[in-house]
């Protein structure tokens, strides 16, 4: 079983976006915030065994977090 801190560490190892466009509302999210958001969904029963869509995924940090916590599948969508 992964801990919240373990999730944050795993997500911190993802490659960061090197270029993003504010006009497209592309904003980087750090691993601390991403792990908190995904952990809250996990604790609410909204991750394990669920199909997840990460809309506007960027580097996919939220979707990857969901997959690490037991989502059955993750669909990543971006421009």
C-alpha positions as CSV (number, residue, x, y, z in Angstrom):
1,X,0.0,0.0,0.0
2,X,1.4,3.4,-1.0
3,X,1.4,6.3,1.5
4,X,0.7,9.9,0.6
5,X,4.3,10.8,1.0
6,X,5.4,7.8,-1.2
7,X,2.9,9.1,-3.8
8,X,4.4,12.6,-3.7
9,X,7.9,11.1,-4.1
10,X,6.9,9.0,-7.0
11,X,5.2,11.9,-8.7
12,X,8.2,14.2,-8.2
13,X,10.2,11.9,-10.4
14,X,8.0,12.6,-13.5
15,X,9.5,14.7,-16.2
16,X,8.4,18.3,-15.9
17,X,6.9,20.2,-18.8
18,X,9.7,22.3,-20.3
19,X,7.4,24.7,-22.2
20,X,3.9,25.7,-21.4
21,X,1.5,28.3,-22.8
22,X,-0.5,30.5,-20.4
23,X,-2.8,31.4,-23.3
24,X,-3.8,27.7,-23.4
25,X,-4.2,27.8,-19.6
26,X,-1.3,25.3,-19.2
27,X,0.0,25.6,-15.7
28,X,2.4,23.2,-14.0
29,X,1.3,21.5,-10.8
30,X,3.9,20.4,-8.3
31,X,4.0,16.9,-6.8
32,X,3.0,18.1,-3.4
33,X,-0.3,19.6,-4.6
34,X,-0.9,16.7,-7.1
35,X,-0.4,14.1,-4.4
36,X,-2.8,15.9,-2.1
37,X,-5.5,16.1,-4.7
38,X,-5.2,12.5,-5.8
39,X,-5.0,11.3,-2.2
40,X,-8.2,13.1,-1.3
41,X,-10.0,11.3,-4.2
42,X,-8.4,8.0,-3.2
43,X,-9.6,8.4,0.4
44,X,-13.1,9.3,-0.9
45,X,-13.3,6.0,-2.8
46,X,-13.0,7.7,-6.2
47,X,-9.8,6.0,-7.5
48,X,-9.4,2.3,-6.8
49,X,-10.9,0.2,-9.6
50,X,-12.2,3.3,-11.4
51,X,-11.7,4.6,-14.9
52,X,-10.1,8.0,-14.8
53,X,-9.8,10.7,-17.4
54,X,-7.1,13.3,-16.9
55,X,-8.3,16.2,-19.0
56,X,-5.7,18.9,-19.9
57,X,-3.1,16.4,-18.5
58,X,0.1,18.2,-19.3
59,X,2.7,15.7,-18.1
60,X,0.0,13.5,-16.7
61,X,0.8,13.9,-13.0
62,X,-2.8,13.5,-11.8
63,X,-3.5,10.6,-14.0
64,X,-0.3,8.9,-13.0
65,X,-1.1,9.4,-9.4
66,X,-4.5,7.8,-9.9
67,X,-2.9,4.8,-11.6
68,X,-0.4,4.4,-8.8
69,X,-3.2,4.3,-6.3
70,X,-5.2,1.6,-8.2
71,X,-7.3,3.2,-10.9
72,X,-8.3,0.4,-13.4
73,X,-7.4,2.7,-16.4
74,X,-6.5,6.3,-17.1
75,X,-7.1,8.2,-20.3
76,X,-4.8,11.2,-20.8
77,X,-6.2,14.1,-22.9
78,X,-4.3,17.3,-23.9
79,X,-3.9,19.5,-27.0
